[in-house]
């Protein structure tokens, strides 16, 4: 297996783990947001295989877009549309709608972290890392951002020490959570595999 294939495999495994843990730690999406022109597709990079997007439920999307139109200044409405696309692994659309929500409320760290996750899924690793780092600059204990940066360091950059350090910070942020227990097991597996 060549180096590029190994990196793609590690990234795919990390992304799958991240999606699983992300769904465990994320809350339910907020209300929908105002309609906007459809975004241009986000180009995918050749560095990592990404899952194929699943169809978004059209009825749910219509409902959420109606809420967006009814409350054009409500960032939660736009975030709800983004979450719907994120659940369907339609990262390009999720990025677009999370950007809209972030522009309406730049102080919402949860939206900014989910935007970074969508950017990562869309193949924009540098944009995702910058987004997570900006969130952590404002909240050094932001669990989702610590978790995600740990994944990036481990599975994209293959920096075991840095990845584990981010995950240990995430564990410290939520020590008694089920996610922390899962991270402890992952860290132990990594240390066993790479003594």
C-alpha positions as CSV (number, residue, x, y, z in Angstrom):
1,X,0.0,0.0,0.0
2,X,1.5,3.3,-1.0
3,X,1.7,6.4,1.2
4,X,-1.2,8.2,-0.5
5,X,-3.4,5.1,-0.1
6,X,-2.5,4.8,3.6
7,X,-3.4,8.5,4.1
8,X,-6.7,8.1,2.3
9,X,-7.5,5.0,4.4
10,X,-6.6,6.8,7.7
11,X,-8.6,9.8,6.7
12,X,-11.6,7.7,5.7
13,X,-11.4,5.9,9.1
14,X,-11.1,9.1,10.9
15,X,-14.0,10.7,9.1
16,X,-16.2,7.7,9.8
17,X,-15.3,7.8,13.5
18,X,-15.8,11.6,13.5
19,X,-19.2,11.4,11.9
20,X,-20.2,8.7,14.5
21,X,-19.0,10.7,17.5
22,X,-20.3,13.9,16.0
23,X,-23.8,12.5,15.8
24,X,-23.4,11.3,19.4
25,X,-22.4,14.8,20.7
26,X,-24.5,17.0,18.5
27,X,-27.9,18.2,19.7
28,X,-31.0,18.4,17.6
29,X,-30.9,21.0,14.8
30,X,-32.5,24.3,15.5
31,X,-35.3,25.9,13.5
32,X,-34.9,26.4,9.7
33,X,-33.6,29.5,7.9
34,X,-34.4,31.8,4.9
35,X,-34.1,30.7,1.3
36,X,-31.0,31.7,-0.7
37,X,-29.8,30.9,-4.2
38,X,-28.4,27.4,-4.5
39,X,-24.6,27.3,-3.7
40,X,-22.0,26.3,-6.2
41,X,-20.7,22.8,-5.6
42,X,-17.6,22.6,-3.4
43,X,-14.8,20.9,-5.3
44,X,-13.6,17.7,-3.9
45,X,-9.9,17.0,-3.4
46,X,-8.3,13.9,-4.7
47,X,-6.5,13.3,-1.4
48,X,-9.2,11.4,0.3
49,X,-12.2,9.4,-0.7
50,X,-15.5,10.8,0.7
51,X,-18.8,9.0,1.1
52,X,-21.4,9.7,-1.5
53,X,-24.1,12.2,-0.4
54,X,-27.5,10.7,0.3
55,X,-30.7,12.3,-0.8
56,X,-32.1,15.0,1.5
57,X,-35.7,14.4,2.4
58,X,-37.5,16.9,0.1
59,X,-40.5,17.5,2.5
60,X,-38.2,18.3,5.4
61,X,-36.1,20.5,3.2
62,X,-39.3,22.4,2.0
63,X,-40.4,22.9,5.6
64,X,-37.0,24.2,6.7
65,X,-36.7,26.5,3.7
66,X,-40.1,27.9,4.4
67,X,-38.9,28.7,7.9
68,X,-35.8,30.4,6.4
69,X,-38.1,32.5,4.2
70,X,-40.3,33.4,7.2
71,X,-37.4,34.5,9.4
72,X,-34.6,35.7,7.1
73,X,-32.5,37.0,10.0
74,X,-32.7,33.9,12.1
75,X,-29.3,32.1,12.0
76,X,-30.8,28.9,13.6
77,X,-33.1,28.5,10.6
78,X,-30.1,28.4,8.3
79,X,-28.2,26.1,10.6
80,X,-31.2,23.7,10.6
81,X,-30.9,23.5,6.8
82,X,-27.2,23.0,7.1
83,X,-27.7,20.2,9.6
84,X,-30.2,18.4,7.3
85,X,-27.5,18.5,4.5
86,X,-24.8,17.4,7.0
87,X,-26.9,14.4,8.1
88,X,-27.2,13.4,4.4
89,X,-23.4,13.8,4.0
90,X,-24.0,16.6,1.4
91,X,-21.0,18.6,2.7
92,X,-21.0,21.3,0.0
93,X,-24.6,22.3,0.8
94,X,-23.9,22.1,4.5
95,X,-20.9,24.4,4.2
96,X,-23.0,26.9,2.3
97,X,-25.8,27.0,4.9
98,X,-23.5,27.0,7.9
99,X,-21.7,29.9,6.4
100,X,-25.0,31.7,6.1
101,X,-25.8,31.0,9.7
102,X,-22.3,32.0,10.9
103,X,-22.6,35.3,9.0
104,X,-25.8,36.1,10.8
105,X,-24.3,35.1,14.2
106,X,-20.5,34.9,14.3
107,X,-20.6,34.3,18.1
108,X,-22.2,30.9,17.8
109,X,-19.3,28.5,18.4
110,X,-21.4,25.4,17.8
111,X,-22.3,26.6,14.3
112,X,-18.7,27.5,13.6
113,X,-17.5,24.1,14.7
114,X,-20.1,22.3,12.5
115,X,-19.1,24.6,9.6
116,X,-15.5,23.4,10.1
117,X,-16.7,19.8,10.2
118,X,-18.6,20.3,6.9
119,X,-15.5,21.9,5.4
120,X,-13.5,18.9,6.4
121,X,-16.0,16.5,4.8
122,X,-16.0,18.6,1.7
123,X,-12.2,18.2,1.5
124,X,-11.2,21.7,2.7
125,X,-8.8,20.5,5.4
126,X,-7.0,23.9,5.8
127,X,-10.3,25.8,6.1
128,X,-11.6,23.3,8.6
129,X,-8.4,23.5,10.7
130,X,-8.6,27.3,10.7
131,X,-12.2,27.2,11.7
132,X,-11.6,24.8,14.6
133,X,-8.6,26.8,15.8
134,X,-10.6,30.0,15.7
135,X,-13.3,28.3,17.9
136,X,-10.6,27.1,20.3
137,X,-9.1,30.5,20.5
138,X,-12.4,31.7,22.0
139,X,-13.2,28.5,24.0
140,X,-10.1,26.4,24.7
141,X,-12.3,23.6,26.0
142,X,-14.7,23.4,23.1
143,X,-15.3,19.6,23.0
144,X,-16.3,19.1,19.3
145,X,-13.4,21.2,18.1
146,X,-10.9,19.4,20.2
147,X,-12.2,16.1,19.0
148,X,-12.1,17.1,15.4
149,X,-8.6,18.6,15.5
150,X,-7.4,15.4,17.1
151,X,-8.9,13.4,14.2
152,X,-7.2,15.7,11.7
153,X,-3.8,15.5,13.4
154,X,-4.1,11.7,13.7
155,X,-5.7,10.6,10.4
156,X,-4.8,13.4,8.0
157,X,-1.4,14.6,9.3
158,X,-0.6,11.3,10.9
159,X,0.8,13.1,14.0
160,X,0.1,10.7,16.8
161,X,1.3,12.9,19.6
162,X,-0.6,16.0,18.6
163,X,-3.8,14.0,17.9
164,X,-3.7,12.3,21.3
165,X,-3.0,15.7,22.9
166,X,-6.2,17.2,21.4
167,X,-8.2,14.1,22.4
168,X,-6.8,14.3,26.0
169,X,-7.9,17.9,26.2
170,X,-11.4,16.8,24.9
171,X,-11.5,14.2,27.6
172,X,-10.6,16.8,30.2
173,X,-13.4,19.0,28.9
174,X,-16.1,16.2,29.4
175,X,-14.4,13.6,31.6
176,X,-17.5,11.6,32.6
177,X,-19.2,11.6,29.2
178,X,-19.7,8.5,27.0
179,X,-17.6,10.3,24.3
180,X,-14.7,10.6,26.7
181,X,-14.8,6.9,27.4
182,X,-14.8,6.2,23.7
183,X,-11.8,8.5,23.2
184,X,-9.9,6.8,26.1
185,X,-10.4,3.5,24.3
186,X,-9.3,5.0,21.0
187,X,-6.2,6.5,22.6
188,X,-5.3,3.2,24.2
189,X,-5.7,1.4,20.8
190,X,-3.5,3.9,19.1
191,X,-0.8,3.7,21.8
192,X,-1.0,-0.1,21.7
193,X,-0.7,-0.1,17.9
194,X,2.1,2.5,17.9
195,X,4.2,2.0,21.1
